[in-house]
Amino acid sequence: TAEAPESRIRLVTTVARDHLLEVRDAGGGRADLRSKSLRCDDSYCADAVLDDIASTGGIGGVERHTDEDPPRVVISYDEGALDVEDVARQLADALNAFGDPLYERELEIVYR
């Protein structure tokens, strides 16, 4: 049998946290998106959301950089069907519906 995994402590506070989805238009039908809610840890994992987004019409692919801080994805999309705002809204809506336990408010989309 394998040893038990190492425990990790996560402090939960009542301090309001910024809940942001940073969006950058990378050009050529690519959106660069960053958010703490794209993470995957012991209590929460957004991989299922990213899998769903990858199978959405007009989305060409999802390149994951979830080891960065904040986690980042680059989503390729069909510029004839979608624009960067559409991609950002779809991801924000999916993450909000999934429910990150660290945040009480919905994601705020910020364009950089």
N, CA, C and O atoms as a MOPAC input file, in Angstrom:
PM7 MOZYME 1SCF
protein

 N      0.84100 1    -1.18700 1     0.00000 1
 C      0.00000 1     0.00000 1     0.00000 1
 C      0.87700 1     1.23700 1     0.00000 1
 O      1.99900 1     1.21500 1     0.50600 1
 N      0.37300 1     2.28900 1    -0.55500 1
 C      1.11000 1     3.55600 1    -0.61500 1
 C      0.89900 1     4.32700 1     0.67900 1
 O     -0.09400 1     4.13800 1     1.38100 1
 N      1.84700 1     5.19200 1     0.97400 1
 C      1.71500 1     6.05700 1     2.15200 1
 C      0.60700 1     7.07200 1     1.91800 1
 O      0.29700 1     7.42000 1     0.77900 1
 N      0.01700 1     7.54000 1     3.00300 1
 C     -1.02700 1     8.56200 1     2.90300 1
 C     -0.41400 1     9.84500 1     2.36800 1
 O      0.70900 1    10.19100 1     2.73600 1
 N     -1.14300 1    10.56800 1     1.49100 1
 C     -0.59900 1    11.81800 1     0.97000 1
 C     -0.42300 1    12.84800 1     2.08000 1
 O     -1.11300 1    12.82100 1     3.09900 1
 N      0.50700 1    13.74200 1     1.85400 1
 C      0.78500 1    14.79800 1     2.82000 1
 C     -0.42500 1    15.72300 1     2.95900 1
 O     -1.04300 1    16.08500 1     1.95800 1
 N     -0.76400 1    16.10500 1     4.18500 1
 C     -1.89400 1    17.00900 1     4.41900 1
 C     -1.50000 1    18.43100 1     4.08100 1
 O     -0.35600 1    18.84500 1     4.26500 1
 N     -2.48000 1    19.16800 1     3.58100 1
 C     -2.26400 1    20.58200 1     3.29200 1
 C     -3.32500 1    21.37500 1     4.02200 1
 O     -4.50400 1    21.01900 1     4.01100 1
 N     -2.90100 1    22.44300 1     4.64900 1
 C     -3.83100 1    23.29400 1     5.38600 1
 C     -4.19700 1    24.47900 1     4.51200 1
 O     -3.32600 1    25.12500 1     3.93000 1
 N     -5.48300 1    24.76000 1     4.42300 1
 C     -5.94400 1    25.93300 1     3.68900 1
 C     -6.73100 1    26.77600 1     4.67200 1
 O     -7.72000 1    26.32100 1     5.24600 1
 N     -6.28700 1    28.00300 1     4.85900 1
 C     -6.97700 1    28.91400 1     5.76200 1
 C     -8.16800 1    29.52800 1     5.06200 1
 O     -8.04600 1    30.03700 1     3.94700 1
 N     -9.29600 1    29.48500 1     5.69600 1
 C    -10.50300 1    30.08700 1     5.16600 1
 C    -10.83300 1    31.27500 1     6.05800 1
 O    -10.95000 1    31.14300 1     7.27600 1
 N    -10.98100 1    32.43400 1     5.43100 1
 C    -11.26300 1    33.63700 1     6.19600 1
 C    -12.55400 1    34.27400 1     5.70300 1
 O    -13.10300 1    33.88500 1     4.67300 1
 N    -13.02000 1    35.24400 1     6.44400 1
 C    -14.21200 1    35.98300 1     6.03200 1
 C    -13.84300 1    37.23900 1     5.25500 1
 O    -14.71900 1    38.03000 1     4.90500 1
 N    -12.55100 1    37.43000 1     4.98200 1
 C    -12.10700 1    38.59600 1     4.21600 1
 C    -12.52600 1    38.40700 1     2.76200 1
 O    -12.27400 1    37.36100 1     2.16400 1
 N    -13.16100 1    39.42000 1     2.20700 1
 C    -13.57100 1    39.34800 1     0.80400 1
 C    -12.34100 1    39.31600 1    -0.09000 1
 O    -11.39700 1    40.07800 1     0.11500 1
 N    -12.35500 1    38.43600 1    -1.07600 1
 C    -11.23800 1    38.30600 1    -2.00200 1
 C    -11.68800 1    38.73400 1    -3.38400 1
 O    -12.84100 1    38.53500 1    -3.76700 1
 N    -10.75700 1    39.33000 1    -4.13500 1
 C    -11.05300 1    39.61800 1    -5.53000 1
 C    -11.18600 1    38.29700 1    -6.26900 1
 O    -10.35400 1    37.40300 1    -6.11600 1
 N    -12.20800 1    38.18500 1    -7.04800 1
 C    -12.45000 1    36.96800 1    -7.82200 1
 C    -12.44300 1    37.38300 1    -9.29200 1
 O    -13.46700 1    37.78500 1    -9.84500 1
 N    -11.26400 1    37.27700 1    -9.91100 1
 C    -11.06500 1    37.84400 1   -11.23600 1
 C    -10.76700 1    36.79100 1   -12.28900 1
 O    -10.17400 1    35.74900 1   -12.00800 1
 N    -11.19400 1    37.09100 1   -13.50500 1
 C    -10.77700 1    36.37900 1   -14.69800 1
 C    -10.11800 1    37.41900 1   -15.58400 1
 O    -10.79700 1    38.24400 1   -16.19500 1
 N     -8.78700 1    37.37800 1   -15.65200 1
 C     -8.03900 1    38.31600 1   -16.49300 1
 C     -8.02000 1    37.78400 1   -17.91000 1
 O     -7.71200 1    36.61400 1   -18.14100 1
 N     -8.35100 1    38.65100 1   -18.86100 1
 C     -8.46800 1    38.25200 1   -20.25600 1
 C     -7.53200 1    39.09500 1   -21.10200 1
 O     -7.52000 1    40.32300 1   -21.00900 1
 N     -6.74800 1    38.41500 1   -21.92900 1
 C     -5.88200 1    39.08800 1   -22.89800 1
 C     -6.17500 1    38.48800 1   -24.27000 1
 O     -6.21800 1    37.26800 1   -24.43000 1
 N     -6.37400 1    39.35900 1   -25.25400 1
 C     -6.56500 1    38.89100 1   -26.62700 1
 C     -5.17800 1    38.61400 1   -27.18700 1
 O     -4.40200 1    39.54400 1   -27.40700 1
 N     -4.85600 1    37.33600 1   -27.42000 1
 C     -3.53500 1    36.95200 1   -27.91600 1
 C     -3.45400 1    37.04800 1   -29.43800 1
 O     -2.39700 1    36.79900 1   -30.01700 1
 N     -4.55700 1    37.40700 1   -30.08800 1
 C     -4.58400 1    37.53400 1   -31.54200 1
 C     -4.67900 1    36.17800 1   -32.22500 1
 O     -4.39000 1    35.14200 1   -31.62700 1
 N     -5.08500 1    36.20400 1   -33.48200 1
 C     -5.17200 1    34.97600 1   -34.25800 1
 C     -6.16300 1    33.96900 1   -33.71700 1
 O     -5.95600 1    32.76200 1   -33.85200 1
 N     -7.24000 1    34.44600 1   -33.10500 1
 C     -8.24900 1    33.53100 1   -32.57100 1
 C     -7.80200 1    32.80700 1   -31.31600 1
 O     -8.12800 1    31.63800 1   -31.10700 1
 N     -7.04100 1    33.52200 1   -30.47400 1
 C     -6.56600 1    32.93300 1   -29.21000 1
 C     -6.82900 1    33.91100 1   -28.07200 1
 O     -6.54400 1    35.10300 1   -28.18100 1
 N     -7.37300 1    33.38900 1   -26.98500 1
 C     -7.64300 1    34.17100 1   -25.77600 1
 C     -6.77800 1    33.61900 1   -24.64900 1
 O     -6.77300 1    32.41400 1   -24.39900 1
 N     -6.04600 1    34.50300 1   -23.96800 1
 C     -5.19000 1    34.13700 1   -22.83600 1
 C     -5.94600 1    34.53500 1   -21.57200 1
 O     -6.20600 1    35.71700 1   -21.35000 1
 N     -6.30100 1    33.54600 1   -20.73900 1
 C     -7.15000 1    33.79000 1   -19.57200 1
 C     -6.46000 1    33.30000 1   -18.30700 1
 O     -5.87400 1    32.21700 1   -18.29100 1
 N     -6.53100 1    34.11200 1   -17.23300 1
 C     -5.90100 1    33.77300 1   -15.95800 1
 C     -6.89400 1    33.96800 1   -14.82500 1
 O     -7.64400 1    34.94300 1   -14.79100 1
 N     -6.88200 1    33.01400 1   -13.89300 1
 C     -7.73300 1    33.12000 1   -12.71100 1
 C     -7.31100 1    32.07600 1   -11.69300 1
 O     -6.91000 1    30.97000 1   -12.05600 1
 N     -7.40100 1    32.42600 1   -10.42000 1
 C     -7.16300 1    31.45000 1    -9.35200 1
 C     -8.18100 1    30.31100 1    -9.43700 1
 O     -7.90500 1    29.20800 1    -8.96500 1
 N     -9.33800 1    30.55600 1   -10.02200 1
 C    -10.38000 1    29.54000 1   -10.13300 1
 C    -10.12000 1    28.52800 1   -11.25000 1
 O    -10.95800 1    27.66000 1   -11.49600 1
 N     -8.98300 1    28.62400 1   -11.92300 1
 C     -8.58500 1    27.62400 1   -12.91100 1
 C     -7.69600 1    26.54700 1   -12.28200 1
 O     -7.19800 1    25.66400 1   -12.98100 1
 N     -7.50100 1    26.62200 1   -10.96900 1
 C     -6.58500 1    25.72100 1   -10.27000 1
 C     -7.18200 1    24.32500 1   -10.09500 1
 O     -8.36900 1    24.08700 1   -10.31700 1
 N     -6.29900 1    23.42300 1    -9.68600 1
 C     -6.69700 1    22.07900 1    -9.31400 1
 C     -5.90200 1    21.71700 1    -8.06600 1
 O     -4.68300 1    21.55600 1    -8.12300 1
 N     -6.60200 1    21.59000 1    -6.93000 1
 C     -5.95000 1    21.23000 1    -5.67500 1
 C     -6.81600 1    20.21100 1    -4.93000 1
 O     -7.73900 1    19.63300 1    -5.50300 1
 N     -6.51400 1    20.00300 1    -3.67400 1
 C     -7.21400 1    18.97500 1    -2.89400 1
 C     -8.70900 1    19.23300 1    -2.71700 1
 O     -9.48900 1    18.28800 1    -2.59700 1
 N     -9.11300 1    20.50200 1    -2.70000 1
 C    -10.51300 1    20.81900 1    -2.40800 1
 C    -11.32200 1    21.25200 1    -3.63100 1
 O    -12.54200 1    21.39100 1    -3.55200 1
 N    -10.64100 1    21.46400 1    -4.76300 1
 C    -11.33100 1    22.04400 1    -5.92100 1
 C    -10.48500 1    21.77900 1    -7.16400 1
 O     -9.25900 1    21.87800 1    -7.11200 1
 N    -11.12900 1    21.44600 1    -8.27400 1
 C    -10.39100 1    21.22700 1    -9.51500 1
 C    -11.24600 1    21.64700 1   -10.70500 1
 O    -12.34100 1    21.12000 1   -10.90500 1
 N    -10.75000 1    22.59100 1   -11.48900 1
 C    -11.49100 1    23.13500 1   -12.62600 1
 C    -11.28100 1    22.34100 1   -13.91200 1
 O    -11.73600 1    22.77400 1   -14.97100 1
 N    -10.60700 1    21.19100 1   -13.85300 1
 C    -10.34200 1    20.40700 1   -15.06200 1
 C    -11.62100 1    20.02700 1   -15.80300 1
 O    -11.64700 1    20.05200 1   -17.03400 1
 N    -12.67700 1    19.67700 1   -15.07900 1
 C    -13.93800 1    19.29800 1   -15.73000 1
 C    -14.52400 1    20.47300 1   -16.50400 1
 O    -15.08400 1    20.28600 1   -17.58400 1
 N    -14.39800 1    21.68200 1   -15.96100 1
 C    -14.88300 1    22.88100 1   -16.64900 1
 C    -14.09200 1    23.08000 1   -17.93500 1
 O    -14.66800 1    23.37200 1   -18.98400 1
 N    -12.78100 1    22.92400 1   -17.85700 1
 C    -11.93800 1    23.10600 1   -19.04200 1
 C    -12.22100 1    22.03300 1   -20.09100 1
 O    -12.18300 1    22.31800 1   -21.28800 1
 N    -12.50200 1    20.80800 1   -19.66100 1
 C    -12.87300 1    19.74600 1   -20.60000 1
 C    -14.16800 1    20.09800 1   -21.31600 1
 O    -14.28100 1    19.89600 1   -22.52500 1
 N    -15.15300 1    20.62500 1   -20.57700 1
 C    -16.42700 1    21.02400 1   -21.17500 1
 C    -16.23800 1    22.16600 1   -22.17000 1
 O    -16.81900 1    22.14600 1   -23.25600 1
 N    -15.43400 1    23.15400 1   -21.80700 1
 C    -15.18200 1    24.29700 1   -22.70000 1
 C    -14.52300 1    23.81000 1   -23.99100 1
 O    -14.85800 1    24.27800 1   -25.07900 1
 N    -13.58800 1    22.87200 1   -23.86600 1
 C    -12.87200 1    22.35300 1   -25.03600 1
 C    -13.80500 1    21.68100 1   -26.03400 1
 O    -13.50200 1    21.62700 1   -27.22600 1
 N    -14.94000 1    21.16700 1   -25.55700 1
 C    -15.87700 1    20.48200 1   -26.45400 1
 C    -17.00500 1    21.39400 1   -26.94100 1
 O    -17.92400 1    20.93300 1   -27.61700 1
 N    -16.94200 1    22.67800 1   -26.60300 1
 C    -17.97000 1    23.63400 1   -27.00800 1
 C    -17.77900 1    24.02600 1   -28.47400 1
 O    -16.64800 1    24.15100 1   -28.94300 1
 N    -18.87500 1    24.21700 1   -29.18800 1
 C    -18.80600 1    24.64000 1   -30.58200 1
 C    -18.06100 1    25.95900 1   -30.73500 1
 O    -18.28200 1    26.89700 1   -29.96900 1
 N    -17.18700 1    26.02500 1   -31.71500 1
 C    -16.41000 1    27.22900 1   -31.97400 1
 C    -15.07800 1    27.26100 1   -31.24800 1
 O    -14.23100 1    28.10100 1   -31.54900 1
 N    -14.87900 1    26.34900 1   -30.28800 1
 C    -13.61800 1    26.28100 1   -29.55000 1
 C    -12.72400 1    25.24800 1   -30.23300 1
 O    -13.13100 1    24.11000 1   -30.46600 1
 N    -11.48700 1    25.67100 1   -30.55200 1
 C    -10.55500 1    24.78400 1   -31.24400 1
 C     -9.67300 1    23.99100 1   -30.30300 1
 O     -9.21500 1    22.90200 1   -30.64800 1
 N     -9.42900 1    24.53000 1   -29.10600 1
 C     -8.57500 1    23.82800 1   -28.16300 1
 C     -8.31100 1    24.64000 1   -26.92000 1
 O     -8.49400 1    25.85700 1   -26.90800 1
 N     -7.87800 1    23.96000 1   -25.86900 1
 C     -7.56500 1    24.59700 1   -24.60100 1
 C     -6.15900 1    24.16000 1   -24.19400 1
 O     -5.91400 1    22.98700 1   -23.91100 1
 N     -5.25100 1    25.12000 1   -24.17000 1
 C     -3.87000 1    24.87800 1   -23.74400 1
 C     -3.78500 1    25.25200 1   -22.26900 1
 O     -4.04300 1    26.39900 1   -21.90300 1
 N     -3.42800 1    24.29800 1   -21.43000 1
 C     -3.46400 1    24.50600 1   -19.97600 1
 C     -2.07400 1    24.80900 1   -19.41600 1
 O     -1.08900 1    24.14600 1   -19.74000 1
 N     -2.03300 1    25.83100 1   -18.56800 1
 C     -0.82200 1    26.20100 1   -17.83400 1
 C     -1.22500 1    26.35000 1   -16.36600 1
 O     -1.03200 1    27.40800 1   -15.76600 1
 N     -1.78000 1    25.29600 1   -15.80300 1
 C     -2.35700 1    25.36900 1   -14.46500 1
 C     -1.32000 1    25.30100 1   -13.35500 1
 O     -1.66800 1    25.42000 1   -12.18000 1
 N     -0.04300 1    25.11000 1   -13.71100 1
 C      1.01800 1    25.11600 1   -12.70100 1
 C      1.52700 1    26.53900 1   -12.43700 1
 O      2.32700 1    26.75200 1   -11.52600 1
 N      1.06600 1    27.50800 1   -13.23200 1
 C      1.46300 1    28.89900 1   -13.03200 1
 C      0.62500 1    29.52300 1   -11.91700 1
 O     -0.39000 1    28.96200 1   -11.50300 1
 N      1.05900 1    30.68600 1   -11.43800 1
 C      0.30500 1    31.40200 1   -10.40800 1
 C      0.05500 1    32.83000 1   -10.88200 1
 O      1.00200 1    33.61500 1   -10.94100 1
 N     -1.16900 1    33.19700 1   -11.22000 1
 C     -2.37400 1    32.37100 1   -11.20000 1
 C     -2.39100 1    31.40100 1   -12.38400 1
 O     -1.72800 1    31.63200 1   -13.39500 1
 N     -3.15400 1    30.31900 1   -12.24800 1
 C     -3.27900 1    29.38000 1   -13.35700 1
 C     -3.78600 1    30.09400 1   -14.61700 1
 O     -4.54500 1    31.06100 1   -14.54700 1
 N     -3.33900 1    29.58100 1   -15.77500 1
 C     -3.63500 1    30.24700 1   -17.03900 1
 C     -4.03400 1    29.21100 1   -18.07700 1
 O     -3.53500 1    28.08600 1   -18.07000 1
 N     -4.94100 1    29.59900 1   -18.97200 1
 C     -5.27700 1    28.78100 1   -20.13600 1
 C     -5.25400 1    29.67900 1   -21.37000 1
 O     -5.52900 1    30.87600 1   -21.29300 1
 N     -4.92600 1    29.08200 1   -22.49300 1
 C     -5.01500 1    29.76700 1   -23.77600 1
 C     -6.03400 1    28.98500 1   -24.59200 1
 O     -5.84100 1    27.80700 1   -24.89300 1
 N     -7.11300 1    29.65700 1   -24.94000 1
 C     -8.20200 1    29.01100 1   -25.66700 1
 C     -8.18400 1    29.49600 1   -27.10700 1
 O     -8.22900 1    30.69800 1   -27.36900 1
 N     -8.11500 1    28.54300 1   -28.04400 1
 C     -8.20600 1    28.84600 1   -29.47000 1
 C     -9.67200 1    28.77500 1   -29.86600 1
 O    -10.40300 1    27.88300 1   -29.43600 1
 N    -10.09200 1    29.72700 1   -30.69100 1
 C    -11.50200 1    29.75700 1   -31.07800 1
 C    -11.64700 1    30.18300 1   -32.53300 1
 O    -10.74300 1    30.78500 1   -33.11100 1
 N    -12.79600 1    29.86100 1   -33.11400 1
 C    -13.12800 1    30.21400 1   -34.49000 1
 C    -13.58200 1    31.67000 1   -34.50300 1
 O    -14.64600 1    31.99900 1   -33.97900 1
 N    -12.77200 1    32.53800 1   -35.10200 1
 C    -13.08200 1    33.96600 1   -35.11100 1
 C    -14.35600 1    34.29400 1   -35.89300 1
 O    -14.93600 1    35.36200 1   -35.70000 1
 N    -14.79500 1    33.39800 1   -36.76500 1
 C    -16.04400 1    33.62400 1   -37.48900 1
 C    -17.26500 1    33.38800 1   -36.61900 1
 O    -18.33600 1    33.93600 1   -36.88100 1
 N    -17.10500 1    32.56900 1   -35.57700 1
 C    -18.23500 1    32.21000 1   -34.71100 1
 C    -18.19700 1    32.92600 1   -33.36600 1
 O    -19.24800 1    33.21700 1   -32.79400 1
 N    -16.99900 1    33.21600 1   -32.85200 1
 C    -16.83700 1    33.78900 1   -31.51400 1
 C    -15.81900 1    34.92000 1   -31.54500 1
 O    -15.05600 1    35.07200 1   -32.49900 1
 N    -15.82800 1    35.71100 1   -30.47000 1
 C    -14.75600 1    36.67800 1   -30.24900 1
 C    -14.23300 1    36.47900 1   -28.82600 1
 O    -14.75400 1    35.64900 1   -28.08200 1
 N    -13.20900 1    37.23800 1   -28.45100 1
 C    -12.57900 1    37.03600 1   -27.14700 1
 C    -13.57000 1    37.26100 1   -26.00200 1
 O    -13.47700 1    36.59500 1   -24.97100 1
 N    -14.51300 1    38.18500 1   -26.16900 1
 C    -15.51300 1    38.43000 1   -25.12900 1
 C    -16.43800 1    37.23000 1   -24.95700 1
 O    -16.81100 1    36.88900 1   -23.83500 1
 N    -16.81100 1    36.58600 1   -26.07100 1
 C    -17.65600 1    35.38800 1   -26.00000 1
 C    -16.95100 1    34.26900 1   -25.23900 1
 O    -17.55300 1    33.60000 1   -24.39800 1
 N    -15.67000 1    34.07300 1   -25.54600 1
 C    -14.88700 1    33.02600 1   -24.89100 1
 C    -14.78200 1    33.30500 1   -23.39600 1
 O    -14.97400 1    32.40700 1   -22.57700 1
 N    -14.47300 1    34.56100 1   -23.04000 1
 C    -14.34600 1    34.94600 1   -21.63000 1
 C    -15.66800 1    34.72800 1   -20.88800 1
 O    -15.66700 1    34.21100 1   -19.77100 1
 N    -16.77200 1    35.11000 1   -21.48400 1
 C    -18.08600 1    34.96500 1   -20.84700 1
 C    -18.42600 1    33.48500 1   -20.66500 1
 O    -18.92800 1    33.09200 1   -19.61100 1
 N    -18.15500 1    32.65800 1   -21.68600 1
 C    -18.43600 1    31.22500 1   -21.56100 1
 C    -17.63500 1    30.61400 1   -20.41800 1
 O    -18.17100 1    29.84100 1   -19.62400 1
 N    -16.35000 1    30.96000 1   -20.33500 1
 C    -15.51900 1    30.39300 1   -19.26800 1
 C    -15.97000 1    30.89800 1   -17.90100 1
 O    -16.06900 1    30.11800 1   -16.95400 1
 N    -16.24400 1    32.19600 1   -17.79300 1
 C    -16.68900 1    32.76000 1   -16.51300 1
 C    -18.00600 1    32.12400 1   -16.06500 1
 O    -18.15700 1    31.77200 1   -14.89500 1
 N    -18.95200 1    31.97500 1   -16.98200 1
 C    -20.23500 1    31.36200 1   -16.64000 1
 C    -20.05300 1    29.91700 1   -16.16600 1
 O    -20.68600 1    29.48700 1   -15.20300 1
 N    -19.17900 1    29.17400 1   -16.85600 1
 C    -18.94100 1    27.77900 1   -16.48100 1
 C    -18.26200 1    27.67800 1   -15.11500 1
 O    -18.62600 1    26.82700 1   -14.30400 1
 N    -17.27900 1    28.54200 1   -14.85800 1
 C    -16.60100 1    28.52800 1   -13.55400 1
 C    -17.54400 1    28.95600 1   -12.43200 1
 O    -17.50300 1    28.39400 1   -11.33700 1
 N    -18.39500 1    29.95100 1   -12.70000 1
 C    -19.36700 1    30.38300 1   -11.69000 1
 C    -20.35300 1    29.26400 1   -11.36400 1
 O    -20.70500 1    29.06800 1   -10.20100 1
 N    -20.79400 1    28.54000 1   -12.37000 1
 C    -21.73600 1    27.43800 1   -12.15000 1
 C    -21.06900 1    26.28600 1   -11.39600 1
 O    -21.73100 1    25.58300 1   -10.63200 1
 N    -19.76300 1    26.08600 1   -11.60500 1
 C    -19.03400 1    25.01100 1   -10.95000 1
 C    -18.87000 1    25.28500 1    -9.45900 1
 O    -18.90000 1    24.36100 1    -8.64600 1
 N    -18.69500 1    26.56600 1    -9.09900 1
 C    -18.68000 1    26.95600 1    -7.68900 1
 C    -17.36100 1    26.73900 1    -6.97400 1
 O    -17.11400 1    25.66800 1    -6.42100 1
 N    -16.51700 1    27.75600 1    -6.98600 1
 C    -15.24700 1    27.71500 1    -6.26500 1
 C    -15.52500 1    27.97700 1    -4.78300 1
 O    -16.08300 1    29.02200 1    -4.44700 1
 N    -15.14900 1    27.05000 1    -3.88200 1
 C    -15.47700 1    27.21800 1    -2.46200 1
 C    -14.73300 1    28.36400 1    -1.76800 1
 O    -15.09300 1    28.73200 1    -0.65000 1
 N    -13.71100 1    28.93200 1    -2.40200 1
 C    -12.97000 1    30.03100 1    -1.78000 1
 C    -13.60800 1    31.39500 1    -2.00200 1
 O    -13.20000 1    32.37600 1    -1.38000 1
 N    -14.59800 1    31.47000 1    -2.87700 1
 C    -15.16400 1    32.77000 1    -3.23100 1
 C    -16.67200 1    32.76700 1    -3.05900 1
 O    -17.35500 1    31.79600 1    -3.38800 1
 N    -17.17200 1    33.87200 1    -2.53800 1
 C    -18.61900 1    34.01100 1    -2.39000 1
 C    -19.23800 1    34.73700 1    -3.57300 1
 O    -20.41600 1    34.54500 1    -3.87100 1
 N    -18.45600 1    35.56700 1    -4.24500 1
 C    -19.02000 1    36.32000 1    -5.36800 1
 C    -18.57300 1    35.73400 1    -6.69500 1
 O    -17.61900 1    34.95800 1    -6.76500 1
 N    -19.28500 1    36.12300 1    -7.74800 1
 C    -18.99200 1    35.60700 1    -9.07600 1
 C    -17.72300 1    36.23100 1    -9.63800 1
 O    -17.27000 1    37.28000 1    -9.17800 1
 N    -17.15900 1    35.56500 1   -10.64100 1
 C    -15.97200 1    36.07600 1   -11.31900 1
 C    -16.25200 1    37.42100 1   -11.97400 1
 O    -17.29600 1    37.62600 1   -12.59300 1
 N    -15.31500 1    38.31400 1   -11.82600 1
 C    -15.36100 1    39.59800 1   -12.52000 1
 C    -14.38900 1    39.50200 1   -13.68800 1
 O    -13.21700 1    39.17300 1   -13.49900 1
 N    -14.87200 1    39.78800 1   -14.89600 1
 C    -14.02600 1    39.71700 1   -16.07900 1
 C    -13.29100 1    41.04500 1   -16.23000 1
 O    -13.90600 1    42.11100 1   -16.23100 1
 N    -11.96700 1    40.96700 1   -16.35800 1
 C    -11.12200 1    42.15300 1   -16.49900 1
 C    -10.28800 1    41.98100 1   -17.76300 1
 O     -9.54800 1    41.00600 1   -17.89400 1
 N    -10.40600 1    42.92300 1   -18.69000 1
 C     -9.64600 1    42.86700 1   -19.93200 1
 C     -8.35200 1    43.63500 1   -19.76500 1
 O     -8.36100 1    44.77900 1   -19.30900 1
 N     -7.25200 1    43.02400 1   -20.12600 1
 C     -5.93400 1    43.65400 1   -20.03000 1
 C     -5.36700 1    43.91900 1   -21.39000 1
 O     -4.26100 1    44.44700 1   -21.50600 1

